[in-house]
């Protein structure tokens, strides 16, 4: 996995490589961990409705890839809040669509297009910086400044996370309210994956990691 950043690989790739003999056995049945670490590419808009107590929720699974964004971004003009989730650990990885494009840079481009979109002028943003645990273990081995030369904080996890957060906040030209959080979701979340949840009061979640 020393050259994993040169290819489009999810963070869960090392897990599946280590489990390949078990997975290749006849009669293989996926474990809960296998399912959590697996991913299916999102295309178009897939809507799911479910109830949580007295709350009726609409969940929209939308593609984060470049070709998919134009299909959904105009559909959510009335939402009041968006949760945008992106992986801190993708700073050294490349896109599936374009091997020469850094995934963190592309996440910044997507965030900028969402937060400054005319469709979300009255929307507040909750920014989840995901995979802080993977980011922490990767940082000493893969310097952030190799991919973002202006960063000067070395392997300090707090300085590195604050720098990436600063890059995202700089994209907020529309001056919307942004509420950042650092989290460690399962490895299923990786770039080009967006979910939107919406209910009758107009709240929505966007996951793009």
C-alpha positions in Angstrom: 0.0 0.0 0.0 3.1 2.3 -0.1 2.0 3.7 -3.5 -1.8 3.7 -2.8 -1.9 7.5 -3.1 -1.0 7.2 -6.8 -4.2 5.4 -7.6 -7.9 5.7 -6.8 -8.2 3.6 -3.7 -10.6 3.8 -0.8 -9.2 3.8 2.8 -10.8 0.4 3.2 -8.7 -1.2 0.5 -6.0 -2.4 2.9 -8.7 -4.1 5.0 -10.1 -6.0 2.0 -6.5 -6.9 0.9 -5.8 -8.4 4.3 -9.1 -10.3 4.2 -8.8 -11.6 0.7 -8.3 -15.3 1.6 -11.4 -15.3 3.8 -13.5 -13.4 1.2 -12.3 -15.8 -1.6 -13.5 -18.9 0.2 -16.4 -20.9 -1.1 -19.6 -20.0 0.8 -18.3 -16.6 1.9 -20.8 -14.6 3.8 -20.1 -10.9 4.4 -19.6 -9.8 8.0 -21.0 -6.5 9.4 -17.5 -5.0 9.0 -17.3 -6.1 5.4 -20.6 -4.4 4.7 -19.7 -1.2 6.5 -16.4 -0.9 4.6 -18.0 -1.6 1.2 -19.3 1.1 -1.1 -21.5 1.4 -4.2 -21.0 4.4 -6.5 -23.8 6.9 -6.4 -25.3 8.0 -9.7 -28.3 10.3 -10.2 -30.7 10.9 -7.3 -32.1 8.1 -5.2 -34.8 9.0 -2.7 -35.7 7.0 0.4 -38.5 7.9 2.9 -38.6 6.7 6.5 -40.0 7.8 9.9 -38.0 8.5 13.0 -40.5 8.8 15.8 -43.0 11.5 14.7 -40.5 12.9 12.2 -40.9 12.0 8.5 -37.5 12.1 6.7 -36.7 12.1 3.0 -33.2 10.9 2.3 -31.5 11.7 -1.0 -28.5 9.8 -2.2 -26.8 11.9 -4.8 -23.6 11.5 -6.8 -20.7 13.7 -5.9 -18.7 13.0 -9.1 -18.3 16.0 -11.5 -20.8 14.7 -14.0 -23.5 14.0 -11.3 -23.6 17.4 -9.5 -25.6 19.3 -12.1 -28.3 16.7 -11.7 -29.1 17.5 -8.0 -27.7 20.8 -6.9 -30.8 22.8 -8.0 -33.3 20.3 -6.4 -32.8 21.5 -2.8 -33.4 25.3 -3.0 -35.8 25.2 0.1 -33.5 23.4 2.6 -32.4 25.4 5.6 -29.3 23.4 6.6 -26.7 21.1 4.9 -24.3 18.6 6.4 -21.2 18.4 4.2 -18.9 15.5 5.1 -15.4 15.1 3.6 -12.4 12.9 4.6 -9.3 14.5 6.0 -7.3 11.5 5.0 -7.8 12.1 1.3 -5.2 14.8 1.1 -2.7 12.6 -0.7 -5.2 10.7 -2.9 -6.4 11.1 -6.5 -9.7 11.2 -8.3 -11.2 8.3 -10.2 -12.2 10.6 -13.0 -8.8 12.3 -13.3 -5.7 10.6 -11.9 -3.8 13.9 -11.8 -6.4 15.7 -9.6 -6.0 15.7 -5.8 -9.1 14.5 -4.0 -8.8 17.1 -1.2 -8.6 19.8 -3.7 -11.6 18.4 -5.5 -13.5 18.3 -2.2 -12.7 22.0 -1.7 -14.0 22.7 -5.3 -17.2 20.9 -4.5 -17.7 22.6 -1.2 -17.1 26.0 -2.8 -19.7 25.3 -5.5 -22.2 24.2 -2.9 -21.7 26.9 -0.3 -21.7 29.7 -2.9 -24.5 28.4 -5.0 -27.5 30.7 -5.6 -29.7 27.7 -4.5 -28.4 27.8 -0.9 -28.3 31.5 -0.1 -30.4 31.1 3.1 -28.7 27.8 4.1 -26.5 27.1 7.1 -23.7 24.5 6.7 -22.5 21.8 9.1 -19.0 20.7 7.9 -17.9 17.3 9.0 -14.1 16.7 8.6 -14.2 12.9 8.7 -11.6 10.1 9.2 -9.6 12.0 11.8 -8.3 8.7 13.1 -6.9 7.7 9.6 -5.6 11.2 9.1 -3.7 11.0 12.5 -2.0 7.8 11.6 -1.2 8.9 8.0 0.2 12.3 8.8 3.6 11.3 10.2 4.3 9.1 7.2 2.8 11.2 4.4 3.6 14.9 5.0 0.7 17.3 4.3 3.1 19.9 3.0 4.0 17.6 0.2 0.6 18.2 -1.3 -0.1 21.7 0.2 3.3 23.4 0.2 2.0 26.5 2.1 1.2 24.3 5.2 4.1 24.7 7.7 2.8 22.8 10.8 4.6 19.5 10.3 3.0 16.3 11.7 1.0 18.2 14.4 -2.5 16.7 14.0 -4.2 19.8 15.4 -2.3 22.3 13.2 -2.9 20.1 10.1 -6.7 19.8 10.8 -7.0 23.5 11.5 -5.2 24.2 8.2 -7.6 22.1 6.2 -10.5 23.6 8.0 -9.1 27.1 7.2 -9.0 26.1 3.5 -12.7 25.2 3.6 -13.7 28.3 5.4 -11.8 30.4 2.9 -14.2 29.1 0.2 -17.2 30.7 2.0 -17.5 33.8 -0.1 -21.3 33.8 0.5 -20.6 34.2 4.3 -23.1 31.5 5.2 -23.1 30.2 8.8 -20.7 27.2 8.9 -20.4 24.8 11.9 -17.3 22.6 11.7 -16.9 19.2 13.4 -14.2 16.6 13.4 -15.5 13.0 13.4 -14.5 9.4 12.7 -17.2 7.7 10.7 -16.6 4.1 9.3 -14.4 3.9 6.3 -17.5 3.6 4.0 -17.4 7.4 3.6 -15.0 8.5 0.9 -14.9 11.2 -1.6 -17.6 11.5 -4.3 -20.3 10.3 -1.9 -23.1 12.7 -1.0 -26.3 12.1 0.9 -29.1 14.6 1.5 -31.8 14.2 4.1 -34.8 16.4 4.2 -38.0 16.7 6.2 -41.0 18.8 6.4 -39.3 21.7 8.2 -36.7 22.0 5.5 -33.6 20.5 7.2 -31.2 18.6 5.0 -28.0 16.6 5.4 -25.3 16.5 2.7 -22.5 13.9 3.0 -19.6 14.4 0.5 -16.6 12.5 1.5 
